[in-house]
Amino acid sequence: MSASSWRDRVIVDGSDRDLWLAARRQVIGAYDAKKLARPASVEKYLASKLAEKSFTGNAYTEEGHRWEPLMLAYAGIPQNSALIHSPDEPGHAATPDGLRVNPDGRLTLAECKARLGRITDGPEREEWRQLAWQFRVLPEADEIEFLWVELVRTPDGEWDLREGLHGIPRRLVVTRDHPKVVEALDLILPIATDLLARLRVALTYERRAA
């Protein structure tokens, strides 16, 4: 697989958020994949997907957007806003927070999280599913830098890095052969395949009814 092939699979570059949201509604993205835990719940996942509205954000997303540039700069990984589909299924897509092309042509991805009032040792269960999906979509990537900041409330009500982190984010390099990645992909891929088929039927009906 050529090093530039992922560029040919960019659905939208993310510069126009409305276009990005419209494109994302037609695919199974990493945000969708992290919710896929039960094959029997695919109808619930479909209903949630079809009901999506423009998300204006909450405290978690606001802090994530605030700290994401710092985390990416610390890791030396450029920010990414492009929605990219997998080589073999245009309905499987992802927008990694960061994407770096390495000297050998392979990719390193980044996933950034803001932990508000919580201390963790790495990805949580649904985040392993999110990482597995990014590996699924981008076979050019061998590793993902999982970066997170642990934030606590300051006396003035703002969120700031907890003491003891020396002003830097925490990081964990996750490889595609990690057992939790393999396990997560085995779980979510059949569910996502079923969900995508149902989504396409529903969107076709929606367009015809419009």
C-alpha positions, -999 to 999 in steps of 0.1 A, spaced: 0 0 0 15 33 -10 23 59 17 0 85 0 -30 63 -5 -47 76 27 -48 111 11 -69 97 -18 -94 84 7 -102 118 23 -140 123 22 -139 159 34 -110 179 48 -129 193 77 -125 230 68 -163 233 66 -179 218 96 -213 216 81 -199 195 52 -180 174 77 -212 167 98 -231 158 66 -204 134 55 -201 119 89 -238 111 91 -234 88 62 -206 67 76 -197 47 107 -170 69 124 -148 62 153 -172 81 176 -199 57 165 -177 27 168 -168 33 204 -205 29 214 -208 -5 197 -208 -30 225 -238 -53 219 -248 -69 186 -284 -71 198 -285 -33 202 -279 -24 166 -314 -10 162 -307 13 191 -274 24 175 -292 31 142 -318 52 159 -291 72 177 -272 77 144 -303 89 125 -313 112 153 -279 130 154 -281 168 154 -253 193 153 -235 189 186 -226 222 202 -204 206 228 -203 203 266 -177 208 293 -157 177 282 -156 187 245 -148 224 253 -118 213 275 -108 188 249 -107 215 222 -88 238 246 -61 212 255 -58 193 223 -33 217 206 -11 214 237 -12 176 237 -5 174 199 24 199 202 39 178 230 37 147 209 49 164 178 19 153 158 0 178 134 -36 183 141 -61 166 117 -96 175 108 -100 153 77 -126 125 76 -109 95 60 -125 62 49 -109 28 49 -94 12 17 -121 -15 14 -152 2 27 -161 39 21 -187 37 48 -160 30 75 -143 63 84 -125 83 111 -111 117 119 -81 111 141 -72 141 163 -37 141 149 -19 125 120 19 124 113 36 110 82 69 94 94 101 92 74 94 57 64 60 67 50 40 50 77 15 70 99 14 78 136 -21 89 147 -31 107 179 -62 106 201 -66 133 227 -88 132 258 -95 156 287 -102 139 320 -122 162 342 -118 154 378 -106 119 371 -73 100 372 -68 71 347 -40 49 335 -49 50 298 -78 43 275 -112 33 289 -132 5 274 -151 25 248 -119 43 239 -102 10 230 -130 5 206 -124 40 192 -87 33 187 -94 -1 171 -116 16 146 -89 41 137 -65 12 130 -93 -4 109 -97 27 88 -60 36 85 -40 4 79 -10 28 71 -8 35 108 12 12 131 6 32 163 -16 57 180 -3 82 206 -31 82 232 -27 115 250 -47 128 279 -47 156 305 -61 152 340 -78 184 350 -90 196 384 -111 226 394 -92 257 404 -106 281 431 -120 304 404 -139 275 388 -116 269 358 -102 235 348 -64 232 350 -38 204 351 -36 186 384 -5 190 405 22 165 399 20 164 361 46 192 357 24 209 331 26 181 306 0 156 293 2 119 299 8 96 270 6 60 259 17 45 226 -9 19 214 1 -5 186 -24 -22 163 -14 -56 177 -23 -47 212 -46 -74 226 -72 -49 236 -72 -34 201 -76 -69 186 -103 -78 210 -122 -46 204 -121 -49 166 -133 -84 167 -163 -71 187 -172 -40 168 -165 -49 131 -195 -73 127 -218 -48 145 -205 -19 124 -211 -39 92 -247 -46 102 -252 -10 113 -238 4 81 -261 -18 59 -292 -6 79 -280 30 78 -277 30 41 -312 16 37 -326 42 61 -308 71 44 -320 60 10 -356 59 23 -350 93 39 -339 109 7 -368 94 -13 -393 107 12 -378 142 13 
